[in-house]
Amino acid sequence: MGEIEIVLKDALAPGMTRLEGYRAHGGYRALEKAIAMGPKEVQDEVTRSGLRGRGGAGFPTGRKWSFLPNDGRERWLVCNADEGEPGTFKDRYIIEKKPFMLIEGITIAAFAVGAHNAAIYCRGEFLEGIELLEAAIAEARSAGLLGKNILGSGFDLDLWVYRGAGAYICGEESALLESLEGKRGMPRLKPPFPAVAGVYGLPTVVNNVETLATVVAIIEGGAEWYASMGTERSPGTRVFSISGQVRRPGNHEFELGTPLSELIAAAGGLGEGRTLKAVIPGGGSAPILTPDQSDLPMDFESLAKVGSMAGSGGVIVLDDTTCMVRTSLRLLQFFAHESCGKCTPCREGTEWLRKILVRVETGHGREEDLGLLEDVSNNINGNTLCALGDASVGVLLSTLRAFADEYRAHITGGGCPLAPVASMSAAAAGPA
Amino acid sequence: MGQVVKVTIDGRPVEVPEGTLIVEAAKRVGVDIPVFCYHPRMKPYGACRQCLTEVERMPKLQIACATPVAEGMVIHTNTDRVLTARKAMLEFTLINHPLDCPICDKGGECDLQDLTFAHAAKLSRFREQKIHREKAVPLGPLVMLDQERCILCQRCIRFQDEVAGDPVLVLKNRGSHEVVDTVEGRVFDDRFSGNTIEMCPVGALTSRPYRFVARPWDLKVAASVCQHCPVGCNTRVSVRAGDVLRLLSRDNDAVDRGWLCDRGRFGYGFVRADERIVAPEADGQRVSWARALEAVDAALRGRGADAAVLGGASLTLEGQYLAARFARDVIGTPHVDHRLGGQRVLAPSSPGVIRDVDDADVVVLMETDPWEAFPVAGLRLRKAAVDRGVPVFSLNATPRGIPVPTLVPLGYRPGGLARVVMALVASLRHEAVEPWLEGTGIDAPALEPLARRLSEPGKALVFWDGRDASAGAIDALVAARGSAVTRVIVPGDEAASRGADVMGLRPDLDTGYRPVERAGMDARGILEAAADGRIDTLLVLGADLFHEFPDPELVERALARCDRVVALSVMRHETARRAHLLLPLAPWLESDGAVMNMEGRVQVIQAATDPADEAVADWAVLARMLGIEVHRARDVRRRIAQAIAELSGDLGGEGRVVGLVPPPAPAAEIAPMPPRPQGGLELLTGRLLEARGIGPEPYLAAVASTLEVRMHPADMAQRGLADGQPVELVAGERRLEATVRPGVGLAEGCAWVGDGARGRRLGSGFGPGVRVEVSALEVLAAGGAR
């Protein structure tokens, strides 16, 4: 177990954002190999590798591909590049440093599932990334790596970039598809799932950026090689975005199952004289870990077992100067702002929680607020239309449990004992 | 949905078709699962989460509105977990709701209020500031939005999108700051807009005419049937202290599926309008009923063929029956006709019903526009097109376009329908179609998709406007395809045209389509005879001849020449003003009785309120004229049942379809097309919805349309006309100002004008086939560059 670069390999090599540079580092060998293998074999290879989606849910990629019905309808592949999960910036890094690896991965995946149309739904704020992707797509097209008869294989693929408009919810795949169709981005009722009725009602695979980039490595190195890394049920590597109160925040690729402490160390560890207070291990939706869990293996099962989740791979490290109420408030601000408003508990509940937390943080809390926060969170949790509702209360519920005393201190002590805020409006305005 | 599955709901076993939603299955065992966003006539949406239920072996609570049942499913709707969630969802819903029930129109009949009393906690735990929003946003001329009351269930948005096909409503902003609004650049003026008010589960959308007018517990409700168009949508009429205050739907699956159009929903203001006639009048003076009836008797009894009877297509069935008796037995005239608008056939030889839309494989619209002539049945048509992909071919029917995704508009010259239909018949018989299409302005390749579709097995449903020239062709089409799979519906010009037809208000046939000894003259013949002095007395039954007959100049000459004009009328329209004797009619909202819609369905109506002043139900007026003692509409119906057995017994529920059709008539010769006129355009017209029914309607004044001409884009380009440009139409000496827009499926060389904008008919000067010139209207530029 340890740091190993597969997806991030040569990410900083000069010329990687141009086709020539990418090819010089072995780019497009995987596509050639894939074409030689044929679609069925590519799909089998990915299934055998045990690759699990790197977007958040960790669903096995090969199985997701296999859900497409064989009913003769046109199929679509959509790359989810709407990376908006708090504390997550790995997809952006892949797009900006290795755009061709993503395009190659999309091409291989489309070839495997028989899609002739593919779209990259990209977070609107990734201006630089979008420009790079568009230039890379143009280059790939003129080199015969996209468009008609790719590499003489007879396989056609059209790929373009769709720029999102800045809504977190559009990272939820059905909301993404709505937005891609030009509608307001709000989650769809499921079933039907995208595999059956996705873009314009057509069978659609939606895969995350890192997932698709990883496909390149799997085809090149083979399923056995890939599965030899990581753990049995979480094979391979994963790019972790490590941020928070570490000395050198950044993206690091580790084998799945690497202990949390190694990740923190790779990011330069905590500041001088600071101690670990908590870690949000999988993006802003993931319940927190506490210092006693710092040797927890960072894989899907281990995190699920302790009641958190691997999520987006965004690891937010919090030291002893951090106020947990403030942390929950900051996240609820985010989720209340990003709730699409379609379903009642998420729309109303996140805003209600935010308002209570503002009061608690500014010293206007009441004793019954702690029970109320928990109760309202539980009323949201599991009852919403999409996963945003559950996500919004992950950190709040876990900190209410692990840091109950700190919450109580806010109420009894008339405000934040760590970093007092002057007013409610200051608290509501966001973090200092 | 073939298989039946067994499920258990709260311990009660029930068998329902596979795929039934839990919420619907629960209704079968008397379990009412609370909902806000779910509406049984729309697709599940899953937004409000109010209907969360527990399904064994599923870890999360499931929404009953979107979860289909499966064999063996065990469902609980009253466990602690479900009740907690139900309470929680209500608590969330109420957080930003203003709780202004005491001043809310919906108070007392509000889903949120009812469910709160039934399921919510007594006190809210919400102690924060509520989000404040706009309280009175006029979304359109008829619908007002209170943003604070809105619980964002999106029923209204989904109705417009899914049912009406006019997605004018949208959500703006996000999360708890979300509001319903109209899409930029539009007001909410869709013709079905009022349905959103009725389906709003709270008081967010309110009716502007009804806003702040009444409390529901003060209202009495009567069951009625709308008489503004021939669909006959079922309504609930709300009345307080004798005033009709609003109309709501009354779901009849066979007819309206619970929808109303705005023409119907807001078409009740006329009841108290100043134009109502409220007492009998003789030569402009108010007189007693006794004196009026004496005068009527003196004017009409035994006059025979010197007198004639016109109209009757907006009366109750009972009134129509007694009118036929009065004409034939008291006056003794054969000259009787309700068909003022030129329709010949109301009950086609292979009659269809509205429900035939549901399993039709192809629908053909023949010169009748669903959105103008039978709007709510049009929604059913749209649903068939959207859900099942049923193709809808439109033969000169929808030049303005209708939101039916499978619409195939086909255009040809005015007067060409018979030949176009005969071409289809020829194609079915594997004969040459070209001879039939000669000079029609449409060619065989354009017609081919329809011809092919008709040649395939499957059920065809034709909506036809019932004009004479094409009657033989329609019969030939039915014969060629087979009547079992080819059904025809004629939407009447007036709401009860079909009833008038069956009751015998026509010159050739008496009640129940019994032949008469000597056929009389039709409406045009009667008016010409009156204008020539061959008829000197007219009895007009409810109709405004100037409005319903296409040639107002002939009406003018006829009325000017007549010695005696007796009119029964609700409103003081132009014809009523010209009458010597005037008897005040109570409209259907003030009358018991039965009415027959365009499919021959007879439905019973209840008087919602007492007649205004001295007005009397039409059947009661005619009974007095006949000198027979009748106290109830039912007594008249009993007499009709002696002639038409289908009308005996209970007519409740979905009503009863009377499938009587007239004996076959010899088909008219199908004439060759006249040559195209030199220069100019040939005119097509279509009667607009706003010019139907009883009016003028004060509540609909704000949605009245402007005069519009539709043209082929090539004809526009040739004249240098741009979309939306003001133009002048010139036909001979007459001219009209209108706005030009490109037509949908219009043939080149044709122009279409909506007939009846702002309730005014075009008249014969702008009748079908007339040659018109269209040119840009010089408009003075308002300031700006010179």
Interface residues (C-beta under 8 A of the other chain):
Chain A: A167 R184 L189 A336 H337 E338 S339 C340 G341 K342 C343 T344 P345 R347 E348 G349 T350 E351 W352 K355 I356 R359 L372 D375 N379 G382 N383 T384 L385
Chain B: P44 Y45 G46 A47 C48 R49 Q50 L52 K60 L61 A66 T84 A85 A88 M89 E91 F92 T93 I95 N96 R125 F126 E128 Q129 I131 I151 L152 Q154 V170 L171 N173 R174 G175 S176 H177 E178
